[in-house]
Amino acid sequence: MRLLDTLLENNEKFVEHKDYLNYQTSKTPDKKVLIVSCMDSRLTELTYKALGLKNGDIKQVKNAGAMITHPYGSTMRSILVAVYMLGVEEVIIMGHNDCGFGALKPEPILKEMHARGVSEEVINTLMHSGIDVVDWLQGFDSVEESVAENIKIVKQHPLMDKNVPVHGLVMDPETGAVEVIHNDY
């Protein structure tokens, strides 16, 4: 059986048994916080367990490296929507140790893209259009510095409510231990 078929079969059983009743909550987060975190699969349940959270407590935006790559990109837009429309009163940028994005170098990705059919011409067209693909695919050297830089982007955004605290954390993906990088109270 293919993966999608398995997922859909599981979904049918989930709905049929009304398991969704265990997860019903409102659109606004109970703890009034949004966490920007990495998409690392080790953090999926660990974040909730390590911070004592349950379904409905937070809004969460996940992406590679817990990074805000553009001040007017989808991550920042999600933060602003959460603050202005969904009751979020605090923001946490949470990176993690041993982050695959931190060690990321653009060359292997570009090589894999070429191997899968993305032509050099496409890359060159993007570069000549003002999109620095190499820089866009570059990881970071320090998770702590990355978290601090992302806090700065949120705090200095011209559309951000200046009264909303923006904290910074780094999680250990093995133990769930959290280090405070910035407490904005």
Contacts in CASP RR format, 6 or more apart in sequence:
PFRMAT RR
TARGET T0000
AUTHOR 0000-0000-0000
METHOD contacts of the structure
MODEL  1
MRLLDTLLENNEKFVEHKDYLNYQTSKTPDKKVLIVSCMDSRLTELTYKA
LGLKNGDIKQVKNAGAMITHPYGSTMRSILVAVYMLGVEEVIIMGHNDCG
FGALKPEPILKEMHARGVSEEVINTLMHSGIDVVDWLQGFDSVEESVAEN
IKIVKQHPLMDKNVPVHGLVMDPETGAVEVIHNDY
1 9 0 8 1.000
13 19 0 8 1.000
14 20 0 8 1.000
23 55 0 8 1.000
25 55 0 8 1.000
25 56 0 8 1.000
26 56 0 8 1.000
27 86 0 8 1.000
28 86 0 8 1.000
28 87 0 8 1.000
29 56 0 8 1.000
29 57 0 8 1.000
29 58 0 8 1.000
29 59 0 8 1.000
29 82 0 8 1.000
29 86 0 8 1.000
29 87 0 8 1.000
29 88 0 8 1.000
30 56 0 8 1.000
30 57 0 8 1.000
31 53 0 8 1.000
31 57 0 8 1.000
31 58 0 8 1.000
32 87 0 8 1.000
32 88 0 8 1.000
32 89 0 8 1.000
32 90 0 8 1.000
33 57 0 8 1.000
33 58 0 8 1.000
33 59 0 8 1.000
33 88 0 8 1.000
33 89 0 8 1.000
33 90 0 8 1.000
33 91 0 8 1.000
33 92 0 8 1.000
34 58 0 8 1.000
34 59 0 8 1.000
34 60 0 8 1.000
34 61 0 8 1.000
34 78 0 8 1.000
34 79 0 8 1.000
34 82 0 8 1.000
34 83 0 8 1.000
34 88 0 8 1.000
34 90 0 8 1.000
34 91 0 8 1.000
34 92 0 8 1.000
35 47 0 8 1.000
35 58 0 8 1.000
35 59 0 8 1.000
35 60 0 8 1.000
35 61 0 8 1.000
35 91 0 8 1.000
35 92 0 8 1.000
35 94 0 8 1.000
36 60 0 8 1.000
36 61 0 8 1.000
36 62 0 8 1.000
36 63 0 8 1.000
36 66 0 8 1.000
36 68 0 8 1.000
36 75 0 8 1.000
36 79 0 8 1.000
36 91 0 8 1.000
36 92 0 8 1.000
36 93 0 8 1.000
36 94 0 8 1.000
36 150 0 8 1.000
37 43 0 8 1.000
37 47 0 8 1.000
37 60 0 8 1.000
37 61 0 8 1.000
37 62 0 8 1.000
37 66 0 8 1.000
37 94 0 8 1.000
37 95 0 8 1.000
37 96 0 8 1.000
37 171 0 8 1.000
38 62 0 8 1.000
38 63 0 8 1.000
38 64 0 8 1.000
38 65 0 8 1.000
38 66 0 8 1.000
38 94 0 8 1.000
38 95 0 8 1.000
38 96 0 8 1.000
38 99 0 8 1.000
38 101 0 8 1.000
39 62 0 8 1.000
39 63 0 8 1.000
39 64 0 8 1.000
39 65 0 8 1.000
40 65 0 8 1.000
40 96 0 8 1.000
40 99 0 8 1.000
40 100 0 8 1.000
40 173 0 8 1.000
42 96 0 8 1.000
42 173 0 8 1.000
42 174 0 8 1.000
43 62 0 8 1.000
43 96 0 8 1.000
43 171 0 8 1.000
43 173 0 8 1.000
46 171 0 8 1.000
46 173 0 8 1.000
46 176 0 8 1.000
47 53 0 8 1.000
47 60 0 8 1.000
47 94 0 8 1.000
47 171 0 8 1.000
48 54 0 8 1.000
48 55 0 8 1.000
48 57 0 8 1.000
50 171 0 8 1.000
50 176 0 8 1.000
50 177 0 8 1.000
50 178 0 8 1.000
51 178 0 8 1.000
59 78 0 8 1.000
59 82 0 8 1.000
59 86 0 8 1.000
59 88 0 8 1.000
61 75 0 8 1.000
61 78 0 8 1.000
61 79 0 8 1.000
63 75 0 8 1.000
64 101 0 8 1.000
64 104 0 8 1.000
65 95 0 8 1.000
65 99 0 8 1.000
65 100 0 8 1.000
65 101 0 8 1.000
65 102 0 8 1.000
65 139 0 8 1.000
65 140 0 8 1.000
65 146 0 8 1.000
66 93 0 8 1.000
66 94 0 8 1.000
66 95 0 8 1.000
66 96 0 8 1.000
66 146 0 8 1.000
66 147 0 8 1.000
66 150 0 8 1.000
67 75 0 8 1.000
67 101 0 8 1.000
67 140 0 8 1.000
67 146 0 8 1.000
67 150 0 8 1.000
68 75 0 8 1.000
68 76 0 8 1.000
68 150 0 8 1.000
68 153 0 8 1.000
68 154 0 8 1.000
69 75 0 8 1.000
69 136 0 8 1.000
70 76 0 8 1.000
71 153 0 8 1.000
71 157 0 8 1.000
76 153 0 8 1.000
76 154 0 8 1.000
76 157 0 8 1.000
79 88 0 8 1.000
79 91 0 8 1.000
79 154 0 8 1.000
79 160 0 8 1.000
80 157 0 8 1.000
80 159 0 8 1.000
80 160 0 8 1.000
82 88 0 8 1.000
82 91 0 8 1.000
83 89 0 8 1.000
83 91 0 8 1.000
83 160 0 8 1.000
83 161 0 8 1.000
83 164 0 8 1.000
84 161 0 8 1.000
88 164 0 8 1.000
89 164 0 8 1.000
90 164 0 8 1.000
90 165 0 8 1.000
90 166 0 8 1.000
90 167 0 8 1.000
91 154 0 8 1.000
91 164 0 8 1.000
91 165 0 8 1.000
91 166 0 8 1.000
91 167 0 8 1.000
92 166 0 8 1.000
92 167 0 8 1.000
92 168 0 8 1.000
92 169 0 8 1.000
93 147 0 8 1.000
93 150 0 8 1.000
93 151 0 8 1.000
93 154 0 8 1.000
93 166 0 8 1.000
93 167 0 8 1.000
93 168 0 8 1.000
93 169 0 8 1.000
94 147 0 8 1.000
94 168 0 8 1.000
94 169 0 8 1.000
94 170 0 8 1.000
94 171 0 8 1.000
94 178 0 8 1.000
95 143 0 8 1.000
95 146 0 8 1.000
95 147 0 8 1.000
95 169 0 8 1.000
95 170 0 8 1.000
95 171 0 8 1.000
96 143 0 8 1.000
96 170 0 8 1.000
96 171 0 8 1.000
96 172 0 8 1.000
96 173 0 8 1.000
97 143 0 8 1.000
97 170 0 8 1.000
97 171 0 8 1.000
97 172 0 8 1.000
97 173 0 8 1.000
98 173 0 8 1.000
98 174 0 8 1.000
99 143 0 8 1.000
101 139 0 8 1.000
101 140 0 8 1.000
102 139 0 8 1.000
102 140 0 8 1.000
102 141 0 8 1.000
102 143 0 8 1.000
102 146 0 8 1.000
103 139 0 8 1.000
104 137 0 8 1.000
104 138 0 8 1.000
104 139 0 8 1.000
105 138 0 8 1.000
105 139 0 8 1.000
106 133 0 8 1.000
106 134 0 8 1.000
106 135 0 8 1.000
106 136 0 8 1.000
106 137 0 8 1.000
106 138 0 8 1.000
109 137 0 8 1.000
110 123 0 8 1.000
110 133 0 8 1.000
110 134 0 8 1.000
110 137 0 8 1.000
113 123 0 8 1.000
114 120 0 8 1.000
123 133 0 8 1.000
126 133 0 8 1.000
127 133 0 8 1.000
127 134 0 8 1.000
140 146 0 8 1.000
143 170 0 8 1.000
144 170 0 8 1.000
144 181 0 8 1.000
147 168 0 8 1.000
147 169 0 8 1.000
147 170 0 8 1.000
147 181 0 8 1.000
147 182 0 8 1.000
148 168 0 8 1.000
148 181 0 8 1.000
148 182 0 8 1.000
151 166 0 8 1.000
151 167 0 8 1.000
151 168 0 8 1.000
151 181 0 8 1.000
151 182 0 8 1.000
151 184 0 8 1.000
154 160 0 8 1.000
154 166 0 8 1.000
155 162 0 8 1.000
155 166 0 8 1.000
155 184 0 8 1.000
165 184 0 8 1.000
165 185 0 8 1.000
166 182 0 8 1.000
166 184 0 8 1.000
167 180 0 8 1.000
167 182 0 8 1.000
167 183 0 8 1.000
167 184 0 8 1.000
168 180 0 8 1.000
168 181 0 8 1.000
168 182 0 8 1.000
168 183 0 8 1.000
168 184 0 8 1.000
169 178 0 8 1.000
169 179 0 8 1.000
169 180 0 8 1.000
169 181 0 8 1.000
170 178 0 8 1.000
170 179 0 8 1.000
170 181 0 8 1.000
171 177 0 8 1.000
171 178 0 8 1.000
171 179 0 8 1.000
172 178 0 8 1.000
172 179 0 8 1.000
END
